[in-house]
Amino acid sequence: MSYSEERRDGRWQERRLEVLRAADFRCERCHQQAKLDVHHKRYRPGAMPWEYPDADLIVLCGYCHESAHGLANHVDVLVEIQVFLKAAYDRGEWDSLNFWADVGQRLIDSGQAKFEGLV
């Protein structure tokens, strides 16, 4: 089943409505009532969209939803860069990677703190 089909599935529509009702049909970040989405805070391999517990779902307006995805994607990229740089440094491939690994970690810490404050 494609993602588009999953979103049209009656089980997702029912689950989505439950989550929207629980949030009083308001964005849980900015309290707007327009263009609401139910955002998955994390993804579990093999799980269908309607199988997530309440703790993994949040109601967001379109702007806050885009913001959450954008920031989450940047944090993921920074984590990948930091892991790559640390592994290269651990193999002794480039001493200056220690500097970049440290910079990467500081960026990740900063990005995660901002992301956690939004969600």
GIKADA-V943567 format. One record per residue. SS is DSSP state (A for helix, B for strand, O for the rest). NEAR is the number of other C-alpha atoms within 8 Angstrom. D_CENTER is the distance of its C-alpha to the mean C-alpha in Angstrom with 1 decimal. Layout:
BEGIN
SS,NEAR,D_CENTER
SS,NEAR,D_CENTER
END
This chain:
BEGIN
O,4,22.2
O,5,20.1
A,6,16.8
A,6,19.0
A,8,21.4
A,11,18.9
A,9,17.9
A,8,21.7
O,8,22.5
A,6,24.2
A,7,22.3
A,12,18.9
A,10,20.9
A,8,22.4
A,9,19.2
A,10,17.6
A,8,20.8
A,8,20.8
A,13,17.4
A,12,18.6
A,8,21.9
A,7,20.6
O,10,18.8
O,6,22.2
O,10,20.8
O,14,19.2
O,14,15.9
O,9,14.9
O,8,14.1
O,7,17.1
O,7,19.2
O,7,20.0
O,9,21.2
O,7,20.9
O,6,18.7
B,12,16.4
B,9,13.5
B,11,12.1
B,9,8.3
B,8,7.1
O,8,5.0
O,5,5.6
O,6,8.2
O,5,11.8
O,4,14.3
O,4,17.0
O,8,15.7
O,7,16.5
A,8,14.3
A,8,16.9
A,6,17.1
O,9,14.1
O,6,15.4
A,7,15.1
A,5,13.2
A,9,10.1
B,12,10.5
B,12,10.8
B,15,13.0
B,15,12.2
B,15,14.7
A,10,14.4
A,7,14.2
A,11,11.5
A,11,9.4
A,8,10.1
A,8,9.6
A,11,6.0
A,8,5.5
A,8,8.2
A,10,7.5
A,9,4.5
A,8,7.0
A,9,9.8
A,11,9.0
A,8,8.9
A,8,12.1
A,11,13.6
A,11,13.3
A,8,15.0
A,9,17.6
A,12,18.4
A,9,18.9
A,8,21.1
A,12,23.1
A,11,23.7
A,8,24.9
A,11,27.2
A,12,28.5
A,7,29.2
O,6,31.2
O,7,33.2
O,7,32.5
O,7,32.2
O,7,32.9
O,6,31.2
A,11,27.9
A,10,28.0
A,7,27.8
A,10,24.8
A,12,23.0
A,8,23.7
A,8,22.4
A,12,19.2
A,10,18.7
A,8,19.4
A,9,16.9
A,11,14.1
A,8,15.4
A,8,15.5
A,11,12.0
A,9,10.5
A,8,13.0
A,8,12.1
A,11,8.4
A,7,9.7
A,6,12.4
A,7,10.4
O,7,8.7
END
